[in-house]
Amino acid sequence: ADIISCSAVISACEKATQWSQALAMLRHVQLSSMEVDVITYCAAISACEKSAHWQTAMALLKDLEDHMLKPSVVVVNAIISSCGAASEWRQALQQFVEARGRVLNPDVVTYAAAMSSVEKASQWQRALSLLEEVGHRRIKANIIVLNAAVSACGSAAKWQSAIQTLSDVHARLLQTDVVTYDAAISACANGMEWQQAVALLRTLQETDIQLGVIAFNASITACERVSQWQAAIHLLKIAETVVDLTVVTFSATISACEQSGRWVEALHILKEMELRHLEANLISYASVISSCEKAQRWQESLAILNDSLRKWLQPNTIASSAALRRGRHRSLS
């Protein structure tokens, strides 16, 4: 076997996420008389990246440099991604900084890897700073970079920054997708800005981007968090004509009704779930029971509790205690 065939084997292991086999082959190459090159190391590091073995990837980088080899941008990108996959965002940024010290020019993949790592940690300011740097370096931002920036804002409930970033993207005539809007709507939901979430959903409907259920779920959740039950039901009715509804869609709408004591609407939505052959979860049942409790509908509350038992759901303590407490009260009155 020569170095080319060995590198091909390591690449095959990388694609199959078999990082241990990739390392075993690399060790075999090192123990033989074959000369290891950057491509061979890159394949092994990429295998570690896909398996989130960031420390092993870092050790391979050091080994590469010890052999007087200069890491390529592709190698550095894999290192940063491996750190990000393991939620080691500080290490990812450190590698990003060190890449410049190696006189390497970061490309859009480098920035995407770094931004994805900070996005997972809700480091929204760092994500926006990196996005700004992309513009200054005149690197054409791709969809991964943009989505990471908006998602980072969403994770931190920084809805204004998420919307501003989305606006800047449009101003620069850059492409967006449904994930971009999902992230921005989720940011509004986390920031309890239901009107902004609904406005973004309407904007999304006016584009050529195919709507997904996540956008509706996030918008309904935004309404649920501020007890806007009518808006939540309205969105549910629109969603059922556009996307395949999920348990999350119904549960969020039921919760919105529960917070306003709209037991009739909550019960109706629960029954609609059954008609669609969607199995209600504990949150759905607990919300309906709670809405009945607020309206002092003890019999309905107990009936729903019994229904959940028949469907092999173990009712949680809150739902059970609410129903039983009101049932006892009713029997004594």
N, C-alpha and C positions, 0 to 999 in steps of 0.2 A: 504494500500500500504506500502511496505517496501522500504529500501534504494536501494535494487537491482533493483526493478521495476522502481523506480523513476530515477535512473541512466540510465536505458534503455530508458526511455522516453526522457531524456535530450540528449542522444546519437542519438536518432532518429531525434530530432530537429536539432542537429548539422549536421547530414548527409543531411537534407533538407534545410540547411542554414537558419533555423528559430531561429535566435539568441535571439529574444525577448521572444519567448515561452520557450526557454531553460533557460533563466534567471528567468522567472516566476516560472518554476518548481523548480529551485534551491532555490528561496525565499520560496516556499511552504515547501520544505524540511527543510530549516533553521528555519522556524516558528513552525515546528512540533517537536516532541520529537526524531526524527530520527537523528542519528549521521552522519554528512557529512564526506566523505572520499576523498582522493586525486583523485580517479577515477571520482567521481561526479564533482569535480571542473574541472578536465581535460576535461571532455565532454563539460562543459559550456564554458570554455576558447576556446576550439576548434571551437565552434559555433561562437564565436566572431571573431576568426581568419579568418574564411571563409567569414565573412561579413565585414572584415577590421575595426572592432570596437576595435582598439588597446587600447584606454583609458579604456574601460570597461574591457578588458582582463587584463590590468595592475591592475585595482581595485580588480578584482577577485583574482589575485595573492597575493595582500596584505592581502585580507580577508582570504585567505588560510593560510598564515603564521601567521596571528593573531589568528587563531584557533589551533596554535601549530602543524600544519601539514608541512611536508617537501615536497616541490615541486619535482616532478620527472623530468627526462630529457625530457620526452614527454610533460610535462606542459611547460617547458622552451622553447622547440622547437615551440610550438603553440604560445607562447607569441612573440617570435622573428618573426615568420611568420606573425602574425597579424600586427606588426609594419611595416614589409616590404610591406605587401599588401596595407598599408595606406601611403606608400612612406616616412615613418618615419625611415630612415636608421640609424640616430644617436641613436635613442631609441633602435633600433634592436641591434646595436653594444654594447650599454650600458647593455642591458640584457644579451648579450653574455658574457661580462666581469663579470657581477654579478653572472652568473651561476658558474663560477670558485670559486667565493667567497663562494658559497653555497656548495663547495666541490663536485660539480657535474662534471662528466667527459663528455664533449661534444662528441656526436657521429657524424657520417657523415651527419645525418639529421640536426643537429644543425648547422654545417658548411654550409650545402646547404641553409638553411634558412637565415643565416647571409650573405652569398655571394649573394644570390638572391636579398636581400634588397639593398646592395651596388651597385650591377649591374644595377638596375633600376635608380640609381642616377649617373651613369657613374663614380663611384669611383673605377677606375680600379686598382690603386695602392693598395687600401685596399683589393680588391678582390684577387689580386695576393699574397698579404701577407698572407691572410687566406688560400689560396691554398698551399702555402709553409708550413704553419703550419700543414696542414693536412698530408703532407709528413713526417714532423718531428715527429709527434705523431703516425706515422705508422698506420694511419686510411686509409682504402682502399677507394679512391675517387670514387664516382659514377658519372654517366653521368650528373646529375643535377649540381654538383659542378664544373665539367670541363666546361660545357656549360656556366655557370654563369661567370666564369673567362674570357673565350674568348669573351662572349657578352659584358662584362664590358669594355674590351679593344676596342671592335668594336664601342661601343657607344661614346667613347672618341677619336675615330679615331687613336688609338694607334695600327696601323697595325703590326708594328714589334713585339710588345709584344704579340699580338694575334697569329701571326705565330710561335713565339718562344714557347708559351704555347702549341700550337698544336703539335709542334715538340717534346716537353718534354713529352706530353701525349703518343705519338707514341714510344718514347724511353723507357717509363715505361710499355709498352705493355698494356696500358689501352684502354678500348673500347671507340670509338667515334660513333657519329651518324650524320645524315644529318644536325641537328641543330648546331652541333659543326662547321661543314664546312660553313654552312650558315652565322654563326656569324663571322668566320674568313674572309670570302669573303666580307661581309658587312664592316668589319674593313678596308679592303683594298680599298673598294669603298669610304668610308668616308675619307680615307687618300689620295684619288686620285691616287692610285697605281693600275692602270688597268692591267698591266702585271702580277703583283702578284695575282690579283683576278682571272685572266684567268688561271694562272698556278695552283692555288688551285682547280679551277673547273675541270681541266684536271686530277689532282690527285684524286679528288672525283670520276670521271668517271671510274678510274682504280680500285676502291674498290668494295666491294660487297654491299655497301650502296646504297639504291634506291634513284635516283636523284629526286629532287623536283623543282618546278618552282621558288622557292625563290632563289636558288643558281644561276639560270640563270638570274633572274631579277637583283640580286645584281651585277653580273658580267657585264651585259649590262649597268647598271647604272654607274659602274666604268669607262667603256669606254665612256659613254655619258659625264661624267664630265670633260674629257680631250679631247673631240671632236674626238674620235677615231671611226668615223662612219663606216668604213669598218669592223673593228673588231666587232662592235655592230651588224651589219647585219649578219656577219658570225655566231655569237653566236645565233642570232634569227633563222637562218636556221637549226642549230644543235638542238636547243630547240624544234622546231616544230616536230621533229622526235622522241623526247624522252618524253616530258611532255605536259600537256594541257596548252596552252598559255593563259595569262590573259591580261587585258587592260594595266596593268603596264608594261608588257613585250614589248608590241608594243609602248607605250608612250615613254619609255626610249630610244628605238631605233629611233623613230621619232625625239626626242630631239637631239640625237647624229647627225643625218643628218642635222637638222636645224642649229646647231652651225657651220657646215661647208658649209652651203648654198646649200646642196644637195636636191633641191626641188623635182626633179624627183623621187628620192628614197623615200623621205618622203611621197610624194603623193601616190606612189605605196604601201607603207606599210599601209597607211590609208585605201586604197581600199581593201587591204588584210584583214584588220580588219572587214570590212563590209561583205566580203565573208564568214568570220567565225562567223558572227552574233554576233560580239562583239561591243557594243555601245561605240564609241569614246567619251572621256571626253573633257572638255574644254582645258586641257593641250595639248592633241593631236592635236585638231583643231588649237589652237594658234601657236603651233610649226610649223605645215605645212604652215599656213598663213605667219608666219615670214620667213620661208625658201623661199617662193615664193617672198616675199618682197625683200630679199637680192639679189635674182636673177632678180629683176625688172619684175616679171611676175604678172602684175596687174590683168589681166583678170582671171587667175587661182586663185589668192588671193580672188577676189570678189566672184567667183563661190563657193569656199570652205566656205566662210562666209555665202552665201545664203543657202548652203547645211546644215550648222549647224543650221540655223534658221528653216529650214523645218523639222529638226529632233527634234524640241522643245528644243534646247539648247540655252541658253541665252549667246551670245558671250560676252567675257569680254572686258574691255575697250582697252586693248593693242591690241588684235586681230582686233577689229573693227576699231580703229583709224589707224592701219597700213594699212588695206585694203582700207579704205576710202581715206586716205591721198594719197596713190599711185594711186587710181582710179581717183582722182581729177587731179593729176599730169599728168596722161595719157591723160585725156580728154583735157587738155590745151596744150599738146605738139603736 
